[in-house]
Structure formats: C-alpha cells, structure tokens
Amino acid sequence: MLLAFDIGNTETTVGLFAGDRLEAHWRLHSTPHRTPDEWAAAFTAHLTQAGHSTQEIRAAIVASVAPPVTESLCDGIEAATTREPLRVDARSKLPMVLDVDEPLTVGADRIVNTLAAAALFKKDTIVVDFGTATTFDCISVEGKDGPHFIGGVIMPGVRTASDELVRKTAKLPATELLPPTHAIGRRTEDCIRVGVLWGTADAVDGLVRRIMAEWPSRNRPTVVATGGLAGLVAPLCQEIESVHPDLTLVGLRIAAAALGLKW
C-alpha cells in the first residue's frame, strides 16, 4: 500500500492507496513542534482505525509547502513504516512541464494538482485549491511533452483572511464561517461571513474570468475546485464547475508511479 502526504501550512492530508484506489484518508494539523515519534504514533493510530497496519505500507510519497514540518514528519513516516518517503518538488522527473519563468519556485502541491488534472480531465483546466492560500493552477494539455503548468494566481485563503481580520481589529469577534443568506448583514458575525465568503467567491469568479480572457489557446478550460475549504466556497461561485476534494492525493499517487515507486 502507498501512503501519500500533502503537507500544507495549516493541515496535512494523508491518503492510503491500494493500487489506484484511495482506501482511506485523514487530516492532521501541520504542527511544527510535533516530534517524529508523535507523527509515527498518529499515522499508526489512523491506520489501525482504518483496519490496516504499518507493515502493509510498501512506499510513501510527500509533497510539502511547509519546510518546518517536513523533516520531522518524514522521520515519523520512516519510524512508523520503515519506508523512506520520496519527496516531490520542482526537480522531480515527472511527465509534465513547468512552463513558467521560475520553475524551481513552483510549489509541490501545484505540481501534483497539474498531474492529477491532466490525467483525470484530459483537457485544459484551472484548478482552484482552497487551503491556507487560495491558488489557481493553470494547466494546458496541448504540449507533446506532457501537460504544461503555465502559471496561475495566489491569493489569501479563506480562513487566513478571516483570522487576520479578527486578529487586527479590536472589536470584531471570531466567527464561524457559514454560508451567508443576505448581502446586507444585520449582525457583525453576518457582516464578516458575507465579506469573507461571498468576497472570496466573487474574487474567485472574477479571477477565473480574467484568466480565461488570457488563455493561450482557443480551448475553454474546465474549472475545478479542491482543498479543505472547497466544499464551503465552491457552491458560492458561478465559475467553478465541479469539486474534487482528493485531487492532490490522486496527483501524489500518479507522481509515485511516474517516479518508480511500487506498492
């Protein structure tokens, strides 16, 4: 079996694959102070709860945008499974092209999103990934040398914007992010929800339209959402066509196969 890790700045998503099938997945806080033994205990507990054991793990793969977490987590993987995890980054030999000005700066999550989108949709795609940051990954599939990541957009994430708003203001309360029902909030919490959620949704729609106006081919890209907050924001957007919560994990599984891992 394969363990796939998408290490984000806020959460780490873990997927357990049997062949191409995603058997189980879970989310952990990306805690920089957690020791390798604590990571190992967490992996072992979740595997046991899913009806599996660490002895079934034949390979592990990691994509990380949080360096303070990566080393400790990778040591924990090896301690729990005896398998040294393979790390994906812009230097990895993958069947895709980073067609941007500074390819070595492209985040690992965006790389595996590109792989997954090209494999699943087989057409030009804009992937909107709702995490600590909201990223727009623009993927063209016309190249003969594999899909091309042609750039995109990075904007503050939903919770990042909400948390900063509360942190930097003296009288605004912490607010549960629930879908608003009216544009004119009658209570402070409602005003925050409208500003954060509908503000994000309208920003996403506007940016997607701007991206499409600059698209380098006549193909109209499909627009898909992924990430931990996709289920909350995507229904409020007009331009997002579908939600694929496990897209990044699927990309990690594709990367693992392309890099020669066996499980």
C-alpha positions as CSV (number, residue, x, y, z in Angstrom):
1,M,0.0,0.0,0.0
2,L,1.0,3.6,-0.6
3,L,0.9,6.5,1.9
4,A,0.6,9.9,0.3
5,F,1.2,13.1,2.3
6,D,0.2,16.6,1.2
7,I,1.8,18.8,3.8
8,G,0.2,22.2,3.9
9,N,0.8,25.2,6.1
10,T,-2.3,24.5,8.2
11,E,-3.2,20.9,7.6
12,T,-1.6,17.7,6.3
13,T,-3.8,15.5,4.3
14,V,-2.9,11.8,4.3
15,G,-4.1,9.2,1.7
16,L,-3.8,5.5,1.8
17,F,-3.8,3.8,-1.6
18,A,-4.3,0.2,-2.5
19,G,-3.3,0.1,-6.2
20,D,-5.1,3.1,-7.7
21,R,-7.9,3.0,-5.2
22,L,-8.0,5.5,-2.3
23,E,-8.7,3.3,0.7
24,A,-8.8,5.9,3.4
25,H,-7.7,9.5,4.1
26,W,-7.5,11.8,7.0
27,R,-6.3,15.3,8.0
28,L,-3.8,16.3,10.7
29,H,-2.7,19.7,11.9
30,S,0.6,20.7,10.4
31,T,2.2,21.2,13.8
32,P,5.9,22.2,13.6
33,H,6.6,21.2,17.2
34,R,5.4,17.6,16.8
35,T,8.3,15.1,17.2
36,P,8.9,12.2,14.7
37,D,7.6,9.7,17.4
38,E,4.4,11.7,17.7
39,W,3.9,11.7,14.0
40,A,4.6,8.0,13.9
41,A,2.1,7.4,16.6
42,A,-0.5,9.5,14.8
43,F,0.0,7.5,11.5
44,T,-0.1,4.2,13.3
45,A,-3.4,5.1,15.1
46,H,-5.1,6.2,11.9
47,L,-4.0,3.2,10.0
48,T,-5.3,0.9,12.8
49,Q,-8.6,2.7,12.9
50,A,-8.9,2.2,9.1
51,G,-8.3,-1.5,9.6
52,H,-4.7,-1.6,8.3
53,S,-1.2,-1.7,9.8
54,T,2.1,0.0,9.2
55,Q,3.5,-3.4,7.9
56,E,1.3,-3.1,4.9
57,I,2.9,0.1,3.7
58,R,5.3,-0.5,0.8
59,A,6.0,3.1,-0.2
60,A,5.4,6.7,0.9
61,I,5.4,10.0,-1.0
62,V,5.4,13.5,0.2
63,A,4.6,16.9,-1.3
64,S,5.2,19.8,1.1
65,V,4.9,23.6,1.2
66,A,5.7,23.7,4.9
67,P,9.5,23.1,5.5
68,P,9.3,23.4,9.3
69,V,7.1,20.4,9.3
70,T,8.7,18.3,6.6
71,E,11.8,16.8,8.2
72,S,10.0,15.7,11.4
73,L,7.1,14.2,9.6
74,C,9.3,12.3,7.1
75,D,11.3,10.9,10.0
76,G,8.0,9.9,11.6
77,I,7.0,8.1,8.4
78,E,10.2,6.1,8.3
79,A,9.9,5.3,12.0
80,A,6.4,4.0,11.6
81,T,6.7,2.1,8.3
82,T,10.5,1.6,7.8
83,R,10.0,3.2,4.4
84,E,11.9,6.3,3.5
85,P,9.4,8.7,1.8
86,L,10.0,10.1,-1.6
87,R,9.7,13.9,-1.8
88,V,8.1,15.6,-4.8
89,D,9.4,19.0,-5.8
90,A,10.1,21.0,-8.9
91,R,13.2,18.9,-9.6
92,S,11.3,15.6,-9.7
93,K,11.4,13.9,-13.1
94,L,7.7,13.9,-13.8
95,P,5.7,13.7,-17.1
96,M,4.9,17.4,-17.2
97,V,6.5,20.8,-18.0
98,L,6.7,23.7,-15.6
99,D,6.3,26.3,-18.3
100,V,6.9,29.4,-16.2
101,D,9.7,31.9,-15.7
102,E,11.0,30.4,-12.4
103,P,10.1,26.7,-12.4
104,L,12.1,25.8,-9.3
105,T,9.8,28.0,-7.2
106,V,6.6,26.2,-8.1
107,G,5.0,24.6,-5.0
108,A,4.8,20.8,-4.8
109,D,1.1,20.9,-4.3
110,R,0.6,22.8,-7.6
111,I,2.8,20.2,-9.4
112,V,0.7,17.3,-8.3
113,N,-2.5,19.2,-8.9
114,T,-1.3,19.6,-12.5
115,L,-0.6,15.8,-12.9
116,A,-4.0,14.9,-11.5
117,A,-6.0,17.4,-13.5
118,A,-4.3,16.3,-16.8
119,A,-4.9,12.6,-16.0
120,L,-8.5,12.9,-14.9
121,F,-9.9,15.6,-17.2
122,K,-7.6,15.3,-20.2
123,K,-8.3,18.9,-21.2
124,D,-7.2,22.4,-20.3
125,T,-8.0,23.0,-16.7
126,I,-8.0,25.7,-14.0
127,V,-7.6,24.1,-10.5
128,V,-8.7,26.3,-7.7
129,D,-7.2,24.9,-4.5
130,F,-8.7,26.3,-1.3
131,G,-6.2,26.0,1.5
132,T,-4.2,28.4,3.7
133,A,-3.7,30.2,0.4
134,T,-6.2,30.0,-2.5
135,T,-4.2,29.1,-5.6
136,F,-5.2,28.9,-9.2
137,D,-3.2,26.4,-11.2
138,C,-3.5,26.8,-15.0
139,I,-2.9,23.6,-17.0
140,S,-2.6,23.2,-20.7
141,V,-2.7,19.7,-22.2
142,E,-1.7,20.6,-25.8
143,G,2.0,20.0,-25.5
144,K,3.6,16.8,-26.9
145,D,5.9,16.5,-23.9
146,G,3.1,16.2,-21.4
147,P,0.8,18.7,-19.6
148,H,2.1,22.2,-19.1
149,F,1.7,24.2,-15.9
150,I,1.6,27.7,-17.4
151,G,1.2,29.7,-14.2
152,G,-1.7,31.0,-12.1
153,V,-2.7,33.1,-9.2
154,I,-2.1,33.1,-5.4
155,M,-4.4,34.9,-3.1
156,P,-5.0,34.8,0.7
157,G,-7.0,31.8,1.8
158,V,-10.5,32.0,3.3
159,R,-9.5,31.2,6.9
160,T,-6.3,33.3,6.6
161,A,-8.3,36.3,5.6
162,S,-10.9,35.7,8.3
163,D,-8.3,35.1,11.1
164,E,-6.3,38.2,10.1
165,L,-9.4,40.3,10.1
166,V,-10.2,39.3,13.7
167,R,-6.6,39.5,14.8
168,K,-6.0,43.0,13.5
169,T,-9.3,44.5,14.8
170,A,-10.1,45.2,18.4
171,K,-13.9,44.7,18.3
172,L,-14.6,42.1,15.6
173,P,-15.4,38.7,17.0
174,A,-14.1,35.3,15.9
175,T,-16.9,34.0,13.6
176,E,-17.8,30.5,12.4
177,L,-17.7,30.5,8.6
178,L,-21.2,29.6,7.5
179,P,-22.7,30.4,4.1
180,P,-24.4,33.8,4.3
181,T,-28.0,34.3,3.2
182,H,-28.1,38.0,2.7
183,A,-25.6,40.5,1.3
184,I,-26.5,43.1,3.9
185,G,-25.5,41.7,7.3
186,R,-27.7,42.6,10.2
187,R,-25.3,41.4,12.8
188,T,-21.5,41.7,13.0
189,E,-20.9,38.0,12.5
190,D,-23.1,38.1,9.4
191,C,-21.2,41.0,8.0
192,I,-17.9,39.1,8.4
193,R,-19.4,36.0,6.8
194,V,-20.6,38.0,3.8
195,G,-17.2,39.8,3.4
196,V,-15.1,36.7,3.8
197,L,-17.2,34.0,1.9
198,W,-19.0,36.0,-0.7
199,G,-16.0,38.3,-1.1
200,T,-13.8,35.2,-1.8
201,A,-16.4,33.7,-4.1
202,D,-16.7,36.9,-6.2
203,A,-12.9,37.2,-6.2
204,V,-12.5,33.6,-7.5
205,D,-15.1,34.2,-10.2
206,G,-13.5,37.5,-11.3
207,L,-10.0,36.0,-11.4
208,V,-11.2,32.9,-13.4
209,R,-12.8,35.2,-15.9
210,R,-9.6,37.2,-16.2
211,I,-7.6,34.0,-16.6
212,M,-9.9,32.8,-19.3
213,A,-9.6,36.1,-21.2
214,E,-5.8,35.5,-21.4
215,W,-5.9,31.8,-22.1
216,P,-3.2,30.9,-24.6
217,S,-5.4,28.7,-26.8
218,R,-8.9,28.7,-28.1
219,N,-9.8,25.8,-25.7
220,R,-12.1,26.8,-22.9
221,P,-10.6,25.4,-19.7
222,T,-12.7,23.5,-17.3
223,V,-12.7,24.9,-13.7
224,V,-12.4,22.5,-10.7
225,A,-12.0,23.1,-7.0
226,T,-10.1,21.1,-4.5
227,G,-8.7,21.7,-1.0
228,G,-10.1,21.6,2.5
229,L,-12.4,24.6,2.1
230,A,-13.6,23.8,-1.4
231,G,-16.9,22.4,-0.1
232,L,-17.6,25.6,1.7
233,V,-16.7,28.2,-1.0
234,A,-17.2,26.4,-4.3
235,P,-21.1,26.3,-4.1
236,L,-21.0,30.1,-3.8
237,C,-19.0,30.5,-7.0
238,Q,-20.5,30.7,-10.5
239,E,-17.4,29.7,-12.5
240,I,-16.4,26.5,-10.6
241,E,-17.9,23.5,-12.4
242,S,-17.0,20.7,-10.0
243,V,-15.3,19.8,-6.7
244,H,-12.7,17.1,-6.4
245,P,-11.6,17.0,-2.8
246,D,-9.0,14.3,-3.3
247,L,-7.3,15.8,-6.4
248,T,-3.9,16.5,-4.7
249,L,-3.8,13.0,-3.3
250,V,-4.5,11.5,-6.7
251,G,-1.7,13.6,-8.1
252,L,0.6,12.2,-5.5
253,R,-0.3,8.7,-6.5
254,I,0.3,9.5,-10.1
255,A,3.7,11.0,-9.2
256,A,4.6,7.9,-7.2
257,A,4.0,5.7,-10.2
258,A,5.9,8.0,-12.5
259,L,8.9,8.1,-10.2
260,G,9.0,4.3,-10.0
261,L,7.6,3.5,-6.6
262,K,6.0,0.1,-6.1
263,W,3.2,-0.7,-3.7
